[in-house]
Amino acid sequence: MTTLFDRHRLGDLELPNRVVMAPMTRGRAAAEGLATPSMAVYYAQRATAGLIVSEGVQPSLVGQSNPGTPGLYTDEQVASWRPVTDAVHVNGGRVFAQIMHGGRVSHPDTTGLRPLGPSAVAATGTVFTPTGPQPAPVPRALETAEVPEQARSYADAARRAVDAGFDGVELHGANGYLISQFLSSNANLRTDSYGGPVTHRIRFAVEAVAATVEAVGAARTGIRLSPGGTFWGVQETEIPELYAALLTELARFDLAYVHLEATAEEEVLVELRRAWPGNLIVNPVLPMGPKQTDRTAADHWLGLGADLVSFGRAYIANPDLVERLRTGLPIAPADEATYYEGGDLGYLTYAAHQYTA
């Protein structure tokens, strides 16, 4: 029987275990979207994970969603990431960059630019800005001729990620951000070849993946999806059909992996497992929901056919999570007040357990 601690092949990487550190926004980048020395320590502390997926990294200024997040669209940003990836590798780890275009989930106070989206439909609720939460603005609807440029922005960022030392990239196709907005039936009201029926709504995701594969190779490319998720007010119709069609198209590329969030019924996710021939990472709990992923949930999904299991919040306060899971030590709670606070408090101040021989 497969366990969390078995080795696994992922693209060109040999993973020492099947524990994945999920991407989590921490809001601690420096001005101009630069990675910092503290970020190098943070990720290096967690290098025993089979794979680390970084926080969301914007592929362009207009793609930035939240304040304090890092980018991969300037030479200075690339240079700032190299000490981070070096630190992970020196500590024996492997790390993918999550490329995250916020689309309509952004604000001019954060970027100086009007957000872009599939249609001129605002996200539900408030978005983070440098001066605090503000109502989500109505985005500018992309013209048909502009859409391919936004798809290519993922590939451009992927090239820079590899130059910065990342082992690969994960396209953020989940949680109500730009790819998710195109998949949606209420954020995407387009009547051109990018909207309407399922075959049109998946087109942007497929084009973004195709461009990224061409840029850095399929073995270095993954994508995260949240079937049926309602983040920032997105809704999806024909969920099983939508994601079955998307996975069928993506299967042509022999990607490193697909990363599914548990945003749909288990039966739907199991069917998607059957539809996807490649590596599958499952995050077994609803992001920001009441539960955290634990060993029981991980074992359950390995039994259902997941190849790897991702842990989010459990990694915040437990840099040695793999060993805690292996030995049955308790999972320390994180301080929610420091999730996005900035500084090293609640970021580098969680100590690993001191193990004795």
Solvent accessible surface area in square Angstrom, and as a share of the most:
residue,aa,sasa,rsa
1,M,199,0.89
2,T,53,0.31
3,T,49,0.29
4,L,0,0.00
5,F,41,0.17
6,D,52,0.27
7,R,141,0.52
8,H,29,0.13
9,R,133,0.48
10,L,1,0.00
11,G,27,0.26
12,D,105,0.54
13,L,35,0.17
14,E,74,0.33
15,L,0,0.00
16,P,46,0.29
17,N,6,0.03
18,R,32,0.12
19,V,0,0.00
20,V,0,0.00
21,M,3,0.01
22,A,2,0.02
23,P,14,0.09
24,M,29,0.13
25,T,41,0.24
26,R,2,0.01
27,G,18,0.17
28,R,21,0.08
29,A,16,0.12
30,A,46,0.36
31,A,83,0.65
32,E,142,0.64
33,G,9,0.09
34,L,50,0.25
35,A,9,0.07
36,T,26,0.15
37,P,114,0.71
38,S,30,0.19
39,M,0,0.00
40,A,11,0.08
41,V,68,0.39
42,Y,1,0.00
43,Y,3,0.01
44,A,16,0.12
45,Q,67,0.30
46,R,0,0.00
47,A,3,0.02
48,T,80,0.46
49,A,0,0.00
50,G,0,0.00
51,L,0,0.00
52,I,1,0.00
53,V,1,0.00
54,S,1,0.00
55,E,4,0.02
56,G,6,0.06
57,V,0,0.00
58,Q,5,0.02
59,P,7,0.04
60,S,25,0.16
61,L,73,0.36
62,V,24,0.14
63,G,0,0.00
64,Q,20,0.09
65,S,4,0.03
66,N,15,0.07
67,P,40,0.25
68,G,27,0.26
69,T,11,0.06
70,P,0,0.00
71,G,0,0.00
72,L,0,0.00
73,Y,62,0.24
74,T,43,0.25
75,D,100,0.52
76,E,112,0.50
77,Q,1,0.01
78,V,4,0.02
79,A,49,0.38
80,S,21,0.14
81,W,0,0.00
82,R,95,0.35
83,P,76,0.48
84,V,1,0.01
85,T,0,0.00
86,D,81,0.42
87,A,23,0.18
88,V,0,0.00
89,H,70,0.31
90,V,128,0.73
91,N,84,0.43
92,G,45,0.44
93,G,6,0.05
94,R,31,0.11
95,V,1,0.01
96,F,1,0.01
97,A,0,0.00
98,Q,3,0.01
99,I,0,0.00
100,M,13,0.06
101,H,0,0.00
102,G,0,0.00
103,G,0,0.00
104,R,5,0.02
105,V,0,0.00
106,S,1,0.01
107,H,21,0.09
108,P,50,0.31
109,D,77,0.40
110,T,23,0.14
111,T,15,0.09
112,G,62,0.60
113,L,75,0.37
114,R,127,0.46
115,P,1,0.01
116,L,12,0.06
117,G,0,0.00
118,P,2,0.01
119,S,11,0.07
120,A,60,0.47
121,V,45,0.26
122,A,36,0.28
123,A,8,0.06
124,T,93,0.54
125,G,48,0.46
126,T,73,0.42
127,V,4,0.02
128,F,99,0.41
129,T,9,0.05
130,P,87,0.54
131,T,115,0.67
132,G,24,0.23
133,P,94,0.59
134,Q,47,0.21
135,P,101,0.64
136,A,13,0.10
137,P,29,0.18
138,V,74,0.43
139,P,0,0.00
140,R,90,0.33
141,A,40,0.31
142,L,6,0.03
143,E,113,0.51
144,T,66,0.38
145,A,96,0.74
146,E,50,0.22
147,V,0,0.00
148,P,44,0.27
149,E,98,0.44
150,Q,16,0.07
151,A,2,0.02
152,R,126,0.46
153,S,13,0.08
154,Y,0,0.00
155,A,3,0.03
156,D,70,0.36
157,A,1,0.01
158,A,0,0.00
159,R,121,0.44
160,R,74,0.27
161,A,0,0.00
162,V,41,0.24
163,D,86,0.44
164,A,0,0.00
165,G,28,0.27
166,F,7,0.03
167,D,32,0.17
168,G,0,0.00
169,V,0,0.00
170,E,0,0.00
171,L,0,0.00
172,H,9,0.04
173,G,1,0.01
174,A,0,0.00
175,N,21,0.11
176,G,0,0.00
177,Y,22,0.08
178,L,0,0.00
179,I,0,0.00
180,S,3,0.02
181,Q,0,0.00
182,F,1,0.00
183,L,0,0.00
184,S,0,0.00
185,S,35,0.23
186,N,48,0.25
187,A,1,0.01
188,N,5,0.03
189,L,108,0.54
190,R,25,0.09
191,T,139,0.81
192,D,38,0.20
193,S,39,0.25
194,Y,2,0.01
195,G,1,0.01
196,G,41,0.40
197,P,74,0.46
198,V,19,0.11
199,T,94,0.55
200,H,66,0.29
201,R,6,0.02
202,I,9,0.05
203,R,89,0.32
204,F,0,0.00
205,A,1,0.00
206,V,17,0.10
207,E,48,0.21
208,A,0,0.00
209,V,0,0.00
210,A,36,0.28
211,A,20,0.15
212,T,0,0.00
213,V,29,0.17
214,E,151,0.68
215,A,25,0.19
216,V,18,0.10
217,G,29,0.28
218,A,22,0.17
219,A,33,0.25
220,R,100,0.37
221,T,0,0.00
222,G,0,0.00
223,I,0,0.00
224,R,12,0.04
225,L,0,0.00
226,S,4,0.02
227,P,0,0.00
228,G,17,0.17
229,G,6,0.06
230,T,93,0.54
231,F,48,0.20
232,W,57,0.20
233,G,20,0.20
234,V,2,0.01
235,Q,107,0.48
236,E,19,0.09
237,T,70,0.41
238,E,94,0.42
239,I,46,0.24
240,P,66,0.42
241,E,101,0.45
242,L,0,0.00
243,Y,2,0.01
244,A,38,0.29
245,A,28,0.22
246,L,0,0.00
247,L,1,0.00
248,T,87,0.51
249,E,59,0.27
250,L,0,0.00
251,A,36,0.28
252,R,157,0.57
253,F,34,0.14
254,D,117,0.61
255,L,9,0.04
256,A,2,0.02
257,Y,0,0.00
258,V,0,0.00
259,H,0,0.00
260,L,1,0.00
261,E,0,0.00
262,A,23,0.18
263,T,23,0.13
264,A,24,0.19
265,E,119,0.53
266,E,69,0.31
267,E,120,0.54
268,V,33,0.19
269,L,3,0.01
270,V,22,0.13
271,E,94,0.42
272,L,3,0.02
273,R,36,0.13
274,R,171,0.62
275,A,44,0.34
276,W,6,0.02
277,P,104,0.66
278,G,26,0.25
279,N,29,0.15
280,L,1,0.00
281,I,0,0.00
282,V,1,0.01
283,N,7,0.04
284,P,18,0.11
285,V,23,0.13
286,L,89,0.44
287,P,28,0.18
288,M,123,0.55
289,G,13,0.12
290,P,135,0.85
291,K,146,0.62
292,Q,70,0.31
293,T,8,0.05
294,D,68,0.35
295,R,88,0.32
296,T,103,0.60
297,A,25,0.19
298,A,0,0.00
299,D,43,0.22
300,H,86,0.39
301,W,12,0.04
302,L,12,0.06
303,G,57,0.55
304,L,54,0.27
305,G,32,0.31
306,A,6,0.04
307,D,28,0.14
308,L,0,0.00
309,V,0,0.00
310,S,0,0.00
311,F,1,0.00
312,G,14,0.13
313,R,38,0.14
314,A,2,0.02
315,Y,0,0.00
316,I,4,0.02
317,A,3,0.02
318,N,0,0.00
319,P,5,0.03
320,D,15,0.08
321,L,1,0.00
322,V,4,0.02
323,E,55,0.25
324,R,25,0.09
325,L,10,0.05
326,R,117,0.43
327,T,74,0.43
328,G,64,0.62
329,L,50,0.25
330,P,100,0.63
331,I,60,0.30
332,A,37,0.28
333,P,112,0.70
334,A,21,0.16
335,D,71,0.37
336,E,128,0.58
337,A,76,0.59
338,T,4,0.02
339,Y,15,0.06
340,Y,106,0.40
341,E,102,0.46
342,G,25,0.24
343,G,51,0.49
344,D,64,0.33
345,L,111,0.55
346,G,4,0.03
347,Y,1,0.00
348,L,36,0.18
349,T,82,0.47
350,Y,40,0.15
351,A,84,0.65
352,A,44,0.34
353,H,79,0.35
354,Q,147,0.66
355,Y,95,0.36
356,T,127,0.74
357,A,156,1.21
